[in-house]
Amino acid sequence: MQLDLTYLGTGPDAWGGVRAAFHATTELHRDDFSITYNQVVAGRHHAIGTTLRVEIDIQAVQGELPKA
């Protein structure tokens, strides 16, 4: 699986730190997990579609590496 990552920028946060923001997306294919698009799931419902889109919003806070 590969994530398509977008850098959204860097700025100060409310606690005096520096944050960077990212947005990542990918698609999972049901057949990669041996799930067919018409498989009956819990509640007798049918799964719809063969792909699942995953979106992740990430904030990273700048810090210092621990001393070895």
A tleap script that builds the chain and sets N, CA, C and O, in Angstrom:
source leaprc.protein.ff14SB
mol = sequence {
  NMET GLN LEU ASP LEU THR TYR LEU GLY THR
  GLY PRO ASP ALA TRP GLY GLY VAL ARG ALA
  ALA PHE HIE ALA THR THR GLU LEU HIE ARG
  ASP ASP PHE SER ILE THR TYR ASN GLN VAL
  VAL ALA GLY ARG HIE HIE ALA ILE GLY THR
  THR LEU ARG VAL GLU ILE ASP ILE GLN ALA
  VAL GLN GLY GLU LEU PRO LYS CALA
}
set mol.1.N position { 0.844 -1.166 0.000 }
set mol.1.CA position { 0.000 0.000 0.000 }
set mol.1.C position { 0.894 1.236 0.000 }
set mol.1.O position { 1.901 1.291 0.705 }
set mol.2.N position { 0.514 2.208 -0.790 }
set mol.2.CA position { 1.278 3.445 -0.880 }
set mol.2.C position { 0.349 4.612 -0.556 }
set mol.2.O position { -0.792 4.646 -1.016 }
set mol.3.N position { 0.836 5.565 0.236 }
set mol.3.CA position { 0.059 6.754 0.580 }
set mol.3.C position { 0.468 7.912 -0.319 }
set mol.3.O position { 1.655 8.145 -0.550 }
set mol.4.N position { -0.530 8.638 -0.825 }
set mol.4.CA position { -0.263 9.891 -1.536 }
set mol.4.C position { -0.306 10.992 -0.484 }
set mol.4.O position { -1.362 11.277 0.081 }
set mol.5.N position { 0.846 11.611 -0.224 }
set mol.5.CA position { 0.992 12.561 0.873 }
set mol.5.C position { 1.083 13.983 0.342 }
set mol.5.O position { 1.813 14.258 -0.610 }
set mol.6.N position { 0.322 14.895 0.977 }
set mol.6.CA position { 0.360 16.318 0.630 }
set mol.6.C position { 0.794 17.105 1.858 }
set mol.6.O position { 0.215 16.961 2.934 }
set mol.7.N position { 1.806 17.927 1.692 }
set mol.7.CA position { 2.273 18.820 2.768 }
set mol.7.C position { 1.387 20.055 2.757 }
set mol.7.O position { 1.247 20.700 1.718 }
set mol.8.N position { 0.784 20.398 3.899 }
set mol.8.CA position { -0.152 21.522 3.974 }
set mol.8.C position { 0.434 22.782 4.598 }
set mol.8.O position { -0.199 23.837 4.566 }
set mol.9.N position { 1.630 22.686 5.162 }
set mol.9.CA position { 2.261 23.883 5.724 }
set mol.9.C position { 2.711 23.690 7.156 }
set mol.9.O position { 2.434 22.671 7.788 }
set mol.10.N position { 3.414 24.698 7.650 }
set mol.10.CA position { 3.962 24.697 9.000 }
set mol.10.C position { 3.584 25.994 9.678 }
set mol.10.O position { 3.500 27.037 9.030 }
set mol.11.N position { 3.354 25.935 10.987 }
set mol.11.CA position { 3.030 27.152 11.721 }
set mol.11.C position { 3.096 26.930 13.215 }
set mol.11.O position { 3.242 25.798 13.677 }
set mol.12.N position { 2.986 28.021 13.979 }
set mol.12.CA position { 3.040 27.925 15.435 }
set mol.12.C position { 1.739 27.345 15.988 }
set mol.12.O position { 0.669 27.516 15.405 }
set mol.13.N position { 1.853 26.654 17.129 }
set mol.13.CA position { 0.647 26.184 17.795 }
set mol.13.C position { 0.398 27.002 19.057 }
set mol.13.O position { 1.184 27.894 19.378 }
set mol.14.N position { -0.664 26.717 19.764 }
set mol.14.CA position { -1.074 27.496 20.947 }
set mol.14.C position { -0.134 27.317 22.138 }
set mol.14.O position { -0.218 28.081 23.099 }
set mol.15.N position { 0.748 26.338 22.098 }
set mol.15.CA position { 1.640 26.058 23.216 }
set mol.15.C position { 3.077 26.487 22.930 }
set mol.15.O position { 3.992 26.093 23.653 }
set mol.16.N position { 3.283 27.280 21.895 }
set mol.16.CA position { 4.610 27.788 21.568 }
set mol.16.C position { 5.449 26.845 20.728 }
set mol.16.O position { 6.624 27.117 20.481 }
set mol.17.N position { 4.870 25.750 20.288 }
set mol.17.CA position { 5.587 24.795 19.453 }
set mol.17.C position { 5.384 25.091 17.977 }
set mol.17.O position { 4.705 26.049 17.610 }
set mol.18.N position { 5.970 24.273 17.153 }
set mol.18.CA position { 5.830 24.385 15.705 }
set mol.18.C position { 5.211 23.091 15.189 }
set mol.18.O position { 5.679 21.999 15.513 }
set mol.19.N position { 4.165 23.218 14.391 }
set mol.19.CA position { 3.477 22.056 13.842 }
set mol.19.C position { 3.518 22.078 12.326 }
set mol.19.O position { 3.504 23.134 11.695 }
set mol.20.N position { 3.570 20.881 11.763 }
set mol.20.CA position { 3.460 20.711 10.314 }
set mol.20.C position { 2.219 19.862 10.063 }
set mol.20.O position { 1.935 18.930 10.815 }
set mol.21.N position { 1.489 20.187 9.011 }
set mol.21.CA position { 0.261 19.470 8.697 }
set mol.21.C position { 0.409 18.731 7.365 }
set mol.21.O position { 1.033 19.226 6.426 }
set mol.22.N position { -0.175 17.543 7.311 }
set mol.22.CA position { -0.142 16.696 6.122 }
set mol.22.C position { -1.510 16.060 5.915 }
set mol.22.O position { -2.283 15.895 6.859 }
set mol.23.N position { -1.793 15.711 4.680 }
set mol.23.CA position { -3.000 14.962 4.342 }
set mol.23.C position { -2.570 13.797 3.460 }
set mol.23.O position { -1.844 13.986 2.483 }
set mol.24.N position { -3.018 12.594 3.805 }
set mol.24.CA position { -2.628 11.402 3.046 }
set mol.24.C position { -3.872 10.650 2.596 }
set mol.24.O position { -4.871 10.606 3.314 }
set mol.25.N position { -3.809 10.056 1.404 }
set mol.25.CA position { -4.904 9.245 0.893 }
set mol.25.C position { -4.348 7.964 0.273 }
set mol.25.O position { -3.203 7.917 -0.177 }
set mol.26.N position { -5.168 6.952 0.263 }
set mol.26.CA position { -4.854 5.711 -0.426 }
set mol.26.C position { -6.152 4.978 -0.699 }
set mol.26.O position { -7.211 5.385 -0.221 }
set mol.27.N position { -6.078 3.920 -1.450 }
set mol.27.CA position { -7.234 3.064 -1.693 }
set mol.27.C position { -6.875 1.634 -1.343 }
set mol.27.O position { -5.788 1.155 -1.666 }
set mol.28.N position { -7.800 0.959 -0.678 }
set mol.28.CA position { -7.670 -0.462 -0.398 }
set mol.28.C position { -8.625 -1.195 -1.326 }
set mol.28.O position { -9.751 -0.753 -1.550 }
set mol.29.N position { -8.175 -2.297 -1.852 }
set mol.29.CA position { -8.998 -3.098 -2.752 }
set mol.29.C position { -9.491 -4.327 -2.009 }
set mol.29.O position { -8.697 -5.101 -1.475 }
set mol.30.N position { -10.805 -4.501 -1.979 }
set mol.30.CA position { -11.396 -5.618 -1.239 }
set mol.30.C position { -10.845 -6.963 -1.680 }
set mol.30.O position { -10.647 -7.848 -0.847 }
set mol.31.N position { -10.591 -7.136 -2.974 }
set mol.31.CA position { -10.118 -8.436 -3.454 }
set mol.31.C position { -8.706 -8.770 -2.953 }
set mol.31.O position { -8.315 -9.937 -2.958 }
set mol.32.N position { -7.932 -7.751 -2.516 }
set mol.32.CA position { -6.617 -8.025 -1.919 }
set mol.32.C position { -6.756 -8.758 -0.583 }
set mol.32.O position { -5.806 -9.378 -0.106 }
set mol.33.N position { -7.947 -8.682 0.013 }
set mol.33.CA position { -8.215 -9.318 1.296 }
set mol.33.C position { -9.212 -10.460 1.153 }
set mol.33.O position { -9.818 -10.892 2.134 }
set mol.34.N position { -9.377 -10.947 -0.074 }
set mol.34.CA position { -10.298 -12.048 -0.392 }
set mol.34.C position { -11.741 -11.737 -0.018 }
set mol.34.O position { -12.497 -12.629 0.368 }
set mol.35.N position { -12.115 -10.469 -0.136 }
set mol.35.CA position { -13.498 -10.054 0.077 }
set mol.35.C position { -14.053 -9.653 -1.282 }
set mol.35.O position { -13.517 -8.752 -1.927 }
set mol.36.N position { -15.103 -10.301 -1.716 }
set mol.36.CA position { -15.696 -9.948 -3.001 }
set mol.36.C position { -16.701 -8.825 -2.810 }
set mol.36.O position { -17.260 -8.667 -1.725 }
set mol.37.N position { -16.932 -8.050 -3.854 }
set mol.37.CA position { -17.804 -6.877 -3.741 }
set mol.37.C position { -19.233 -7.223 -3.392 }
set mol.37.O position { -19.951 -6.365 -2.880 }
set mol.38.N position { -19.678 -8.434 -3.644 }
set mol.38.CA position { -21.063 -8.789 -3.363 }
set mol.38.C position { -21.207 -9.714 -2.163 }
set mol.38.O position { -22.251 -10.344 -1.989 }
set mol.39.N position { -20.177 -9.804 -1.338 }
set mol.39.CA position { -20.227 -10.667 -0.166 }
set mol.39.C position { -21.265 -10.140 0.821 }
set mol.39.O position { -21.350 -8.934 1.049 }
set mol.40.N position { -22.047 -11.031 1.401 }
set mol.40.CA position { -23.023 -10.635 2.415 }
set mol.40.C position { -22.278 -10.452 3.730 }
set mol.40.O position { -21.533 -11.334 4.159 }
set mol.41.N position { -22.482 -9.306 4.364 }
set mol.41.CA position { -21.816 -9.009 5.634 }
set mol.41.C position { -22.856 -9.018 6.748 }
set mol.41.O position { -24.026 -9.306 6.495 }
set mol.42.N position { -22.450 -8.707 7.971 }
set mol.42.CA position { -23.338 -8.727 9.131 }
set mol.42.C position { -24.629 -7.969 8.848 }
set mol.42.O position { -24.608 -6.925 8.195 }
set mol.43.N position { -25.730 -8.479 9.327 }
set mol.43.CA position { -27.014 -7.824 9.116 }
set mol.43.C position { -27.602 -8.106 7.752 }
set mol.43.O position { -28.570 -7.460 7.351 }
set mol.44.N position { -27.035 -9.061 7.031 }
set mol.44.CA position { -27.502 -9.480 5.710 }
set mol.44.C position { -27.424 -8.356 4.678 }
set mol.44.O position { -28.205 -8.332 3.728 }
set mol.45.N position { -26.497 -7.440 4.858 }
set mol.45.CA position { -26.276 -6.356 3.897 }
set mol.45.C position { -25.177 -6.772 2.928 }
set mol.45.O position { -24.306 -7.575 3.263 }
set mol.46.N position { -25.231 -6.225 1.749 }
set mol.46.CA position { -24.202 -6.498 0.761 }
set mol.46.C position { -23.165 -5.379 0.782 }
set mol.46.O position { -23.508 -4.200 0.875 }
set mol.47.N position { -21.907 -5.758 0.695 }
set mol.47.CA position { -20.845 -4.767 0.570 }
set mol.47.C position { -20.975 -4.122 -0.810 }
set mol.47.O position { -21.289 -4.805 -1.784 }
set mol.48.N position { -20.739 -2.836 -0.897 }
set mol.48.CA position { -20.887 -2.120 -2.162 }
set mol.48.C position { -19.527 -1.633 -2.617 }
set mol.48.O position { -18.790 -1.022 -1.845 }
set mol.49.N position { -19.198 -1.899 -3.855 }
set mol.49.CA position { -17.941 -1.434 -4.419 }
set mol.49.C position { -16.786 -2.374 -4.119 }
set mol.49.O position { -16.872 -3.235 -3.243 }
set mol.50.N position { -15.722 -2.194 -4.852 }
set mol.50.CA position { -14.553 -3.056 -4.682 }
set mol.50.C position { -13.388 -2.329 -4.028 }
set mol.50.O position { -12.380 -2.955 -3.699 }
set mol.51.N position { -13.508 -1.014 -3.833 }
set mol.51.CA position { -12.406 -0.259 -3.231 }
set mol.51.C position { -12.899 0.552 -2.037 }
set mol.51.O position { -14.075 0.905 -1.943 }
set mol.52.N position { -11.985 0.832 -1.144 }
set mol.52.CA position { -12.245 1.662 0.021 }
set mol.52.C position { -11.222 2.787 0.015 }
set mol.52.O position { -10.019 2.527 -0.019 }
set mol.53.N position { -11.681 4.030 0.047 }
set mol.53.CA position { -10.782 5.184 0.062 }
set mol.53.C position { -10.479 5.544 1.514 }
set mol.53.O position { -11.389 5.676 2.333 }
set mol.54.N position { -9.194 5.699 1.824 }
set mol.54.CA position { -8.744 6.039 3.167 }
set mol.54.C position { -8.120 7.430 3.124 }
set mol.54.O position { -7.256 7.702 2.290 }
set mol.55.N position { -8.559 8.308 4.022 }
set mol.55.CA position { -7.994 9.655 4.133 }
set mol.55.C position { -7.501 9.860 5.562 }
set mol.55.O position { -8.200 9.544 6.524 }
set mol.56.N position { -6.280 10.397 5.686 }
set mol.56.CA position { -5.649 10.595 6.990 }
set mol.56.C position { -5.159 12.039 7.082 }
set mol.56.O position { -4.458 12.521 6.193 }
set mol.57.N position { -5.533 12.726 8.165 }
set mol.57.CA position { -5.003 14.062 8.450 }
set mol.57.C position { -3.990 13.921 9.578 }
set mol.57.O position { -4.280 13.311 10.608 }
set mol.58.N position { -2.800 14.487 9.382 }
set mol.58.CA position { -1.682 14.302 10.315 }
set mol.58.C position { -1.134 15.662 10.730 }
set mol.58.O position { -0.982 16.556 9.897 }
set mol.59.N position { -0.838 15.817 12.027 }
set mol.59.CA position { -0.106 16.983 12.512 }
set mol.59.C position { 1.119 16.469 13.250 }
set mol.59.O position { 1.010 15.619 14.134 }
set mol.60.N position { 2.269 16.979 12.891 }
set mol.60.CA position { 3.525 16.603 13.531 }
set mol.60.C position { 4.063 17.800 14.299 }
set mol.60.O position { 4.084 18.917 13.783 }
set mol.61.N position { 4.496 17.569 15.527 }
set mol.61.CA position { 5.019 18.644 16.374 }
set mol.61.C position { 6.534 18.531 16.411 }
set mol.61.O position { 7.090 17.464 16.671 }
set mol.62.N position { 7.195 19.666 16.142 }
set mol.62.CA position { 8.667 19.676 16.148 }
set mol.62.C position { 9.151 19.472 17.574 }
set mol.62.O position { 8.631 20.066 18.519 }
set mol.63.N position { 10.148 18.626 17.706 }
set mol.63.CA position { 10.712 18.350 19.015 }
set mol.63.C position { 12.183 18.012 18.901 }
set mol.63.O position { 12.784 18.127 17.832 }
set mol.64.N position { 12.748 17.597 20.006 }
set mol.64.CA position { 14.154 17.215 20.018 }
set mol.64.C position { 14.262 15.710 20.142 }
set mol.64.O position { 13.432 15.072 20.789 }
set mol.65.N position { 15.286 15.144 19.521 }
set mol.65.CA position { 15.544 13.714 19.647 }
set mol.65.C position { 16.085 13.427 21.037 }
set mol.65.O position { 16.837 14.231 21.588 }
set mol.66.N position { 15.710 12.287 21.614 }
set mol.66.CA position { 16.256 11.932 22.928 }
set mol.66.C position { 17.784 11.743 22.840 }
set mol.66.O position { 18.308 11.288 21.823 }
set mol.67.N position { 18.461 12.093 23.895 }
set mol.67.CA position { 19.922 11.937 23.911 }
set mol.67.C position { 20.269 10.483 24.152 }
set mol.67.O position { 19.692 9.823 25.016 }
set mol.68.N position { 21.220 9.996 23.374 }
set mol.68.CA position { 21.613 8.572 23.467 }
set mol.68.C position { 22.496 8.312 24.642 }
set mol.68.O position { 22.911 7.174 24.863 }
savepdb mol mol.pdb
quit
